[in-house]
Amino acid sequence: MEIKIRYLQSTELAKIDRIAQKIGVSREEFLRRIIRKEIASAGEFLELDSENKIRKALAYQLKESNDLNRILIQQIEELKNGTN
């Protein structure tokens, strides 16, 4: 199935492209992964009824945060190396 997204700002699209390039995938694959992760986590959060599910959801969010932090650190290091 094809989905069309309209009215993204050019800065948003540039960020998407930069992150996709960093992790070595196409823009389309990167967006597919984001959608799949959101769908998976939305299901988890809707069904949270036990401590195990809460722990699982928190672990998932921590992993996502760590992944984003790793990308940001790489970008900062590249900026530092480019200015030296």
C-alpha positions in Angstrom: 0.0 0.0 0.0 1.2 3.5 -0.7 0.9 6.4 1.7 1.4 10.0 0.8 2.5 12.5 3.4 2.0 16.2 2.5 3.1 19.5 3.9 6.3 18.4 5.7 8.7 21.3 6.2 11.9 21.1 4.2 13.8 21.1 7.5 11.9 18.1 8.7 12.5 16.2 5.5 16.2 17.1 5.7 16.4 15.7 9.2 14.6 12.5 8.1 17.1 12.1 5.2 20.1 12.8 7.5 19.1 10.2 10.0 18.2 7.6 7.3 21.6 8.2 5.7 23.3 7.8 9.1 21.8 4.4 9.7 22.3 3.4 6.1 18.7 3.0 4.8 16.5 4.8 2.4 14.0 7.5 3.5 11.2 5.1 2.8 12.7 2.3 4.9 13.4 4.7 7.7 9.8 6.0 7.7 8.5 2.4 7.6 10.6 1.5 10.7 9.2 4.6 12.5 5.6 3.7 11.7 6.1 0.0 12.7 7.7 1.1 16.0 4.9 3.5 16.8 2.3 0.8 16.0 4.1 -1.7 18.2 4.4 0.7 21.1 0.9 2.0 20.8 -0.4 -1.5 21.2 1.8 -2.1 24.2 0.6 1.1 25.9 -3.1 0.4 25.2 -2.8 -3.0 26.9 -0.7 -2.0 30.0 -2.3 -3.9 32.8 0.6 -5.5 34.6 4.0 -4.5 35.9 5.7 -6.8 33.3 4.0 -4.9 30.5 5.0 -1.6 32.1 8.6 -2.7 32.4 8.6 -3.8 28.8 7.2 -0.5 27.6 9.8 1.4 29.6 12.6 -0.8 28.3 11.4 -0.1 24.8 11.4 3.7 25.3 14.9 3.6 26.9 16.2 1.7 23.9 14.7 4.2 21.5 16.1 7.0 23.5 19.6 5.4 23.5 19.4 4.9 19.7 18.6 8.6 19.2 21.3 9.6 21.7 23.8 7.5 19.8 22.9 9.3 16.5 23.1 12.7 18.1 26.5 11.9 19.7 27.8 10.8 16.3 26.6 14.0 14.7 28.2 16.1 17.4 31.5 14.3 17.0 31.4 14.8 13.3 30.8 18.5 13.8 33.6 18.7 16.2 36.0 16.9 13.9 34.9 19.1 10.9 35.7 22.3 12.8 39.1 21.3 14.0 
